[in-house]
Amino acid sequence: MRLGDLVLDVRPLRESRDFRYLFLARLVSLFGIGFTAVAVPVQVYRLTGSSLQVSLVSVAIVVPMLAGTLAGGALADRVDRRRLIVWARGGSVPVFLALALNAVADSPQLWAIYVCVAANSVLAGLSATALMAATPALVGRDQLAAAGALMAITAELGAIAGPSLGGVLIAAFGFTANYLLAAAATLVTTSLVALVRPLPRTGPPPSRPLRSITEGLRFALGSRVITGLLLIDLCIALFATPFALFPELAERTFNGSPGVAGLLYAAPAAGALVAAVASGWTGRVRRTGRFLVGATIAGGLAVMGFGLSAGVLWAALACLAVLGAADTTSEILRRSLLQHHTPDHLQGRVSSLWLAQTNIGPALGNFEAGLLARAVGPVAALVAGGAVCAVSAAGLAAGSPALRQASLRDAGSGDLPDPAPAR
């Protein structure tokens, strides 16, 4: 591999006007989401003084988002995907305005926050699925990995900067300004997506919604490559997601302040950002499946190393950075392989399955880590989880030649529409 292969591939931004609009739209959108990711739990805690009420915010996010994701998969294969994103994102503007009005009221209502969060989660599920389904038609098969890396960068930038700026906004101007800025960011997002060319349905007309979702599931289970991708995704989501243990480890293992916990949370994001920036090679390698398996195994080993760091903070942070880099590399390769091996008329439904798993898997992984840590201690839980992740990924590779041999260089599904001419 040459040094030049590590440079981020920006061809999708350079050659596709429509992808540039989607890229900018998602970046702005994630900043807006980052603002509310801080504002909502902080406001709920100030209103109730209860961590249990704050934890219910996660329920109000995950369950409706799952419903929106599955519905979005069926809709993205039935209607113009650009229009679906516009309507879904545009629908979030009044939701954020409602949160702002509730925040400025003399007695803000807790139920109103939960309702708004749930409504926005449904809309976010719809738009995220349509966005993922729309990307292949905008960039072409040869740039799927590059597009995935660029989207990963938007996610990491949003995860790092959005909540930080949101906290500053709350401290300086309060919750109302935070929600108003989120509404403005969403309006900008909607306007940018509206500039993308129409993306009408391709292929045969889909059947009724429930049957349509079943068809997508049947295709995913019938494809050894897609099934392998979904299963290897679970390896790292279920067994290499140690974030729930960070507060306990920061206090007991590293004898640190809340600032140490912040470093533990930031380290994977930093590693992920570096991996995304140095991801130019992901679209050029021939044995994509093998690199995917290797990245997943590396993530499991990094979690083991984190558990064995024995209170040495720099070693722990280094292992977490490796985990973030491995997870992002794995995600770029998984996403691009999934899109490459899925026919365009099924992109929405297959994307919805992947996104649903992506939303639920880490939550279950954190729960599993917390449960195991309570039984055997956090260090043993980390070592065991990392080992299971690495062994499971190796076992999947051994038992699934289709996954091992999957490549972005082969013919794929072969029915993606041609991307728009470079402009």
N, C-alpha and C positions, 0 to 999 in steps of 0.2 A: 504494500500500500504506500503510495507516494504522499509526501507532506501536503501537496496540493489537494489531495482527496479529502482532507479533513476540513477544508474551508466550506462554510455553509453554502449550499446550492440555492441561489436566489433567482434561478431561471423562472419559476412561476410568477414572481413579482415583476420580473423584467418583461416577460413575454405575454402575460395575460392581464389585460386591463381589468377584466371582471374579477379575477382572483385578487388583484390589488385592492379592489373595493371590499371584498369579503374579508381580507386580512385586516385592513384598517378597521372595518366594522367590528370584527371580533375583538381586536385589541381595545377599542374604546368601550365595548360592551363589558369586557372583563374588568376594566377599571371601575365601571359603575357597579358591577356585582360585588367587587371588592369593598366598595364603600358600605354597601348594605350588609355585607358579611360581618362587619364589625358593629355597625349601628344597631342592627336588630337584637343580637344577644345582649349587648350592653344596655339597651333600653329596657329589655324584658327584665334583666336583673335589677335595674334601678327601680322598676315598677313593683317588683315582687320580692326581691331579696332572696330568691330561691334558685339554686342551681338546677333543681328538677324542672322548673318552668323553662329554664334556658335549654335544657336537654330536649324538651318537647319541640323546640324550634327545629331541631334536626329531623324529627318525625314529620313535622309540617312541611319540610323540604323534600325529604327522600321519597315518601309515599306518593304525593302528587306528581313529583318529577318522573317517577317510574311510570305512572299512568300517562303522562304527557309524552314520554319517550316512546312507549308502545303505540299510542295513537298517532304520534308523529311519523312512525315508521310506515304505517298503513297510508297515511295522508300523503307522505312524500313520494309515494309510488303511484298516486292517483291524480295529483294536481301539480300545477306549476310550483316547483320548489322555491324559486325566488319569491313568489307571491306568499307562500306559506311562511317563509322567514320574516317577510315584511309585516304581515298581519300579526304573527306571534310576538315579535319584538315590539311592534307598535302598541300592542295590547298591554305591554308592561308599563308604558308611560303613565296612564291613569292609575295604575297600581302604586307606583312610587309617589305620585301626587297625593293619593289617599293616605299613604304613610306619613307624608309631610303634614297634611291637614290634621291627622290624628296626633302627631307629635306637638303641634302648636296649640292644641286644645288645652283648656284648663285642667281637664282630667283625661289624659290619654287612655284609651280602652285596650286592654290586653287582647281581647277577642279579635279586635280589628287588625292587630298586628299579625295574628295567626292566619286570619283569612287572607290578608294581602300576601303573606309569605307563601301560602299554599297556591294562590292564584298565579303568582309569578313563577312558581316552580313548574306548574303545568305548562305555562307558556314557554319557559326555558327548555323544557323537554321537547316540545314541538319544534322549536327553532334549532336546537342543537342537532337533532336527528336530520332535519332537512338540510342543514349546513354540511354535515358530513356526507350525506348522499349527493349533494350538488358538486362537491369538490372535484371528483374524477372527471366530470364532463368539462370542467373549466381548464384543467391543466394537462390532461392526457396521461396515459399509463406510464410513460417514461419519467414523469415528474411526480409521481405519487409520494415517494419517500421524501423528496424535497418539500412538497407541500405539507406533509405531515410534520416535518421538522420545523417549518415556519409556524404552523399552528401551535406546536409545542412551545415555541418561544413566546407566543402571545400568552399562553396559559401561565408560564413561569413568571413573566413580567407582571401579569395581572395579579398572581398570587403573592408576589413580593411587594409590589408598589401599592396595589389597590387597598389592602387592609391598613398599611402604614399611613397612607394619605387619609384614609377614612378616620383613623384614630385622631389624627391632627385636626381634621375638620370638626369632629365632635368636641374636642377640647376647646377649639377656638370659637366655633359658631353654633354648636348644638346639633341636635338630631335633625331638625327641620332643614337646615342648609345641606346636610348630608343627603337626605332623600331627594331634595330638589336637584342637586347636582347629578344624582343617579338618574333622575328622570331626563335631565338634559343630555346626559351621555347616551341614554337609550334612544332619544330622539335623533341624535347624530348617527347612531348605529343604523336605525331604520332608514334614514335618508341615504346613507351610503349603500345599503343593500338594494334600495330601489333603483340605483344606477346600473345594477347588474342586468345583463340581457335576460330575457325570459328563459326559463328552464322547464319546458313542458314535459309531460310524461312521455316516456318511450316504451316500446314493446307492447304486448297485448294488454287490453283493458283488464285491470285487476278485478277480482271477484268481491263479494261482500266483505266488509271490514274484518269480521272475526275469521272468516275463511282466508282472507288475504294474509292476516298475521300468521295463521297456521301454515300457509304456503311458504312464507319466509322461514319459519321454524323448520319445516320439512326440508327445505333446501340446505339450511345450515347443518342439520344433522346428517343429511345425505352426502355432504361434501367432507371428505376426510381432512382436507386442508382447513376449512372453516371450523370444523369441530375441534381440530388440534389447536387452532389459534385461540378459541374460546377457553379451552381447558388450560392451556399454558398461561393465559391471562389470570386464571383463578389461582395458579400456583403462587404468583407474586402478590396477588391481592389478599389472599387468605393467610399466607404464612410469612410474608415479608412486609408487614404493615405495622411497625412498632410504635406509631405516633402516640397512642393512648398511654404508653408507659413513660413518656418523656418527663412529665411533671414529677413523678415518683423518683425516677432515676436522677433528675437534676438535684433533688433535695437529699436523697439518701446515698446514692452512689458517688455523685460528684460534689456533694456538700456545697452546693451553689445556691445562688439567689435566683429569682425569676429570670434574670438576665441569662443564666446558663440554659434554662429551658428554651428561651428564645433562640439561642445559638443552636440547640439541638433541632428545633423546628426549621431553622434557616438553612442548615447544612445540606439537607437533601435537595432543596430548591436551588442552591448554588451549584451543586453537582449536576443537576438536571439542566440548568441553563448552559453550563459549559458543554455538556454532551450535545445539546441541540445546536449550539453554535458550531461545533466541530463535527457535524453530521453529514458533510458532503459525501462521504463514502457510502452511506446507506443505500443510495440509489444505484451504485455502480458495482457492488459485489454480486457475484454469481450465486453463491450459496446463502441466500437470504435466510432460509429456515435455520440453518446451522448457526448463523450469527445470532438469530433470535434466541435459540436455546442457550447459547453461550452467555448472552446478556442476562437471561433469567437466572441461570445458575450463579452468575457473578453477583446478582442481587441477593440471593440466598446466602452466599458466602459472606457478603458485606454485613448482613444482619448478624450472622454468627460472630464476625469480628467485632461488631459493636457490642455484643453481649460479653465478649471475652476481653474487652478493653481495660477491665479492672480499674475503673475510675480514672484512667488517664484521658483527660478531656480532649487533647489534640488527636489522639488515636481514635477516639469515639467519633469526633467530627469528621475525620478523614474517611472512616468507614461509612458514615451516613452520606457523605458526598459521593462516594462510590455507589451506594444504593440509589441515590437520586439519578446519577448518570446511567446506571444500568437499567433502571425502571424507564427512563425517558427513551433510551435507545431501543429497549424492548417495545415500548409503546409505538414509536415511529415505525418499526418494522412490522409489528402486528397490524397496525392500522393500514399501512400501504399494501400488505399482503391480502388483507381482508377485502379491501376495495378492488385490488387487482383480480381477485378470483371470484368476484360477485358480478353477475350481469347487471346492467344499468337499471332494468325495470324492477330489480329486487334490492337495489342499493339502500333504499329507505328502510325496508323491513329488516334486512340483515344488520344495518347500522344501528337500528333501535335495540336489537338483541345485545350487540356489543356495548352500547352506551348504558343499557340497563344493568348489565353485569359490572361495568366500570363504576357505576354509582353505588351499587349494592355491595360489591366485593370488598372494597376497603373498609366499609362500615362493619361488615361481618368480621373482617380480619382484625380490626381494632378490638372488637368485642371478644374474639377468640384470644387475642394476646392478653387482654385484661383478665379474662377468666383463668387462663393458664398461669399468669403471673401470681394470681391470688392463691393458686394451688401449690406451685413449686417455686415461686419467686421470680422476679423480673429477669434476672440473668439467665436462669435455666430456660425460661419461656422464650427468650430471644434466641438462644443457641438452638433449642429444639425447633422453633419456627423456621429459622434460616436453613437448618439441615433438611427439614421436610420439603421446603421450597426447592432446594438444589437437587435433592434426590428425586422428587416428583417430576421436575423438568427433564432430568436425565432419563427417567423411566418413560416419559411421554415420547421423547425423541427416539428411544430404542424401540418402542412399540408402534410408532407411527412414521413409517418411511415417507408418507406424503408430506407430513409436516417438516421432516428433516430435509427433504429435497425441494421444498417450495422455493420459488424464485420469482423475482420481479422481471426476470429476463425471458420467461416463457410466455406462451400465448395468452394466459389468463382466460377470462370468460369470453373475450373477443367481440363483445357487442356494445362497447362504450361509444357514444357519439364522439365525433371529432371535436376537439376544443376549438374555440373561436380563434380566428387568425390573430397573430401578434399585432398589438397596436401601441 
